[in-house]
Amino acid sequence: MRIAIINTGGTISCIGEPLAPMSAADFADASVRMLNPILTHQFPDLEIGYLINIAFPESSGATLDSTNLQPTDWCIMAKGVLTNYADYDGFLVLHGTDSMDFTGAALPFLLNAFDENGNGSAVLSKPVIITGSQVPLYNKKSGNAELTINFNTDAFQNVCGAVASARTGVPEVCAYFQNKLYRGNRILKTSTSRFSAFSSPKYPALAEYGIELKLFNEHWLPGPVHDSVSLDNPDVLARQQAMVDSIAENIDHYPVAQLNAFPARYSRNTVSAYMADMISAIVSTGASGLILESYGEGNFPSGNPDSPSDGAIYQALNNATNKGVNLVDCTRVIGGSVNNSAYASGAWLPQVGALSSADMTPMSALAKLMILTSFGSIQGWSRDQLRAMFQTNLAGEMCSVNSLDSRTNAVLMPSQSICTLDGSARLTNDQAAGPVLIAVSNDTLLWSLPVVPVAADLPGRLVMQDDGNLVFYSRYNKAIWASNSGTSVGASSKLVLSGHYDVNSPCQSKLLMQVFNYATNTCAARLYQTP
């Protein structure tokens, strides 16, 4: 197996007193002499290449402390992977820890591409593992002393674990740190002083290295559904390379800022607020997006507790939306999901156009919004298309709020639900009635199973199967109803709830519930559609 190592910089490749970065070439030379023999002794089939020509122009040494990375540098890393994609079976990216969670979030949106339905049109098929360390990999005390490996450190352990993880073939961007392999767009840096510097509070680990490497592949992304969308296909790879080039030229025109909720001065009488001034200043710099790191489940100060729309912060955010800035409601809490309808102090945010981030990290939300905005401008997307794509789970960065996918989240258990991206309609697996589609604002029943389950069969499970059939199973695993959209050769499919339902103007609504075969990019069964 051939693995390429890209050294971007950071603690892992620093030496000396005080610590200073090695050049990519010097690091590669040291690793060929000291690290490669250890790795190939453990994995005799392993071949390691060092991609020393991938350079970051901001630095005279061509590598960067991750504190100084900027969005165009994400594109440099992605281009490095794509340029060498056909020559290697996996990639290891050595990275500083300060902004590793941003890079882990950005690379999946640069190494994959998506059509207007959110389905993969170019899909990563090989592992890209990001790692770093709290302590350098090599040691050089002073003068002309020879370099030595710091064996009893997280640097050595992380490199060995990342290589072992890459050998599994996991087809996604991951981060390996302190014995655990995580999805890259789910990580957070949660310690500055421990070797376990990163965690993934909202999504389980993909693997864990104890005595042996234990794989939790039920949590992995499934990879390309077909060769026609795989980066192994030369035509798909060429398109993706061109896309990353275009985004690299374009991304700086679409900056996205983050703003924490924090206690600050506001006045109802003068309709003013310190935070409103900050928002206006951010908008004046040309920001295309603003990630609100809210309190709790998505609560943000409005500037007027009794009447949010009269508050200065409300008005500043509303003005930002009217000027084309896309707002995202995240939470600064590291666990759980955004539910801004739970409290009045957050329920006003959709009125100013703020999008829910579900359980995305703020880092993932920023990278996703910036890259999608840049790509959408190239593709000519409307603002509504961009907002819909942002709220769609594209690369495992968030829970799927509006779909069941036969290869990942296939089952709707009793009392669970999916909903449209705007929350206007919800499909719930009701314990007493089975799956029911309702209009949220007034509980109007829009759809239920054509076959009425008897009480003895409930509660049951709604399953999107990999043969393309949507099936409702009784509590005793008897098939009660099926969409009859399956095929004998298999058909990776999704149940998708899309559009909007307006209870005041049902005829003007555009609500659709369908079984979508994304292997063939066709609708296999239309279960509900507004007239």
Secondary structure as UniProt FT lines:
FT   STRAND          2..7
FT   HELIX           11..13
FT   STRAND          14..15
FT   TURN            16..19
FT   STRAND          20..21
FT   HELIX           24..30
FT   HELIX           31..35
FT   HELIX           36..42
FT   TURN            44..45
FT   STRAND          47..50
FT   TURN            52..53
FT   TURN            57..58
FT   TURN            60..61
FT   HELIX           66..68
FT   HELIX           71..83
FT   HELIX           85..87
FT   STRAND          90..94
FT   TURN            98..99
FT   HELIX           100..110
FT   STRAND          113..114
FT   TURN            116..117
FT   STRAND          120..123
FT   STRAND          128..131
FT   STRAND          138..139
FT   TURN            143..144
FT   STRAND          148..149
FT   HELIX           154..166
FT   TURN            167..169
FT   STRAND          173..177
FT   TURN            178..179
FT   STRAND          180..183
FT   HELIX           184..186
FT   STRAND          188..189
FT   STRAND          198..199
FT   TURN            201..202
FT   STRAND          207..209
FT   STRAND          213..215
FT   HELIX           217..219
FT   HELIX           227..229
FT   TURN            231..232
FT   HELIX           234..250
FT   HELIX           251..253
FT   STRAND          256..260
FT   STRAND          266..267
FT   TURN            268..271
FT   STRAND          272..273
FT   HELIX           274..284
FT   TURN            285..286
FT   STRAND          289..295
FT   TURN            296..298
FT   HELIX           308..310
FT   HELIX           312..322
FT   TURN            323..324
FT   STRAND          326..331
FT   TURN            340..341
FT   HELIX           344..347
FT   HELIX           349..352
FT   STRAND          355..356
FT   TURN            358..359
FT   HELIX           362..379
FT   HELIX           383..390
FT   STRAND          403..405
FT   TURN            406..407
FT   STRAND          411..412
FT   TURN            414..415
FT   STRAND          417..419
FT   TURN            421..422
FT   STRAND          425..430
FT   TURN            431..433
FT   STRAND          434..439
FT   TURN            440..443
FT   STRAND          444..448
FT   HELIX           455..457
FT   STRAND          461..464
FT   TURN            466..467
FT   STRAND          470..473
FT   TURN            475..476
FT   STRAND          479..482
FT   TURN            488..489
FT   STRAND          493..500
FT   TURN            503..504
FT   HELIX           506..508
FT   STRAND          510..517
FT   TURN            518..521
FT   STRAND          522..529
//
